[in-house]
Amino acid sequence: MDLRILSNGYYYIIKFLNLFLKQTGYLFSCVSKTVIARLCIIIFSVTGISIVYADSDERYALIIGNSQYQYATKLSNPTNDSGDIKEVLEDLFFDTTLLQNASNSQIKKAVIQFLEKLKSNPDSVGLFYYAGHGVQIKGENYLIAVDSNPNGNTDLSQQSFNISQLLNGMRKAKNSTNIIILDACRDNPFNEKDSGLLTANDSRGLIRKSTSDVSSGLSKLDAPSNTIIAFATAPGRVAQDGKDRNSPYTQKLIESMQRSGININEVFRQVREEVLEMTNGEQIPWETSSLINDFYFKPRVSIPIGF
């Protein structure tokens, strides 16, 4: 009797084992996925069930949500967004690290630790998610820390996290697959009288009134090999923070990631379609990809009749 896992087989292997041993009162969330998978093989071989699965990856996620800016416009939803994304990714068997209202030094330290995990596991999948203010300075993309207090372009770039550092680290890590999700471009966080930066309503990004060096939204990024970079909106545009618990982008991302049997490209296509409709055409999510490996957040399991 075959239990065939179409992709990322650990998900259903662990689910099945937890169900199989439910009466023991012991769940295996504290045990590594590799150990659980091997135990499943032993149990299923004894019971006459054979298992075929693919993509025996380790999944790591670094999730950052910045809402409580000290010198910039506060945002309502990034802490909600990041917390909800963490819960979903843990259900999808990611090893998650969550930072909320993080300083620049905290972000940099967490990124270093995240990249070390990817480097030590060549078959791993790395996912980086950020919700908060973002800015483009001279073509470079920066994520704004809650303690950023700029007095000019140089100060802002020094006090914010340059996404290029993450991309370069992923190139050096040479792990299997990387996913970068930026629900940023949250418009105009700083007060004009302090920094020449304008304030606006209900969006995520940054605009400078007095110079062309700082632009609204994030610029396009080139993805390293086997990487997809997903933006909440098109390059150079701003994204809505939202009136509900989550931003429009994160709300639709959470829904799409949990649908079974949908590969990652279709996940983001569905998000784009639904966000476009939800925002009445004002926000169009965007991706740039160099993915070669197929990836499913939640694979579909095929179990033969009579199982």
Beta strands, then each sheet from edge to edge (+ up, - down):
strand 1: 2-5
strand 2: 50-52
strand 3: 59-65
strand 4: 95-100
strand 5: 125-131
strand 6: 134-137
strand 7: 140-144
strand 8: 160-162
strand 9: 177-183
strand 10: 203-204
strand 11: 214-215
strand 12: 227-231
strand 13: 239-240
strand 14: 286-289
strand 15: 301-302
sheet 1: 2+ 1+ 15-
sheet 2: 4+ 3+ 5+ 9+ 12+ 14-
sheet 3: 8+ 7- 6+ 11-
sheet 4: 10+ 13-
end
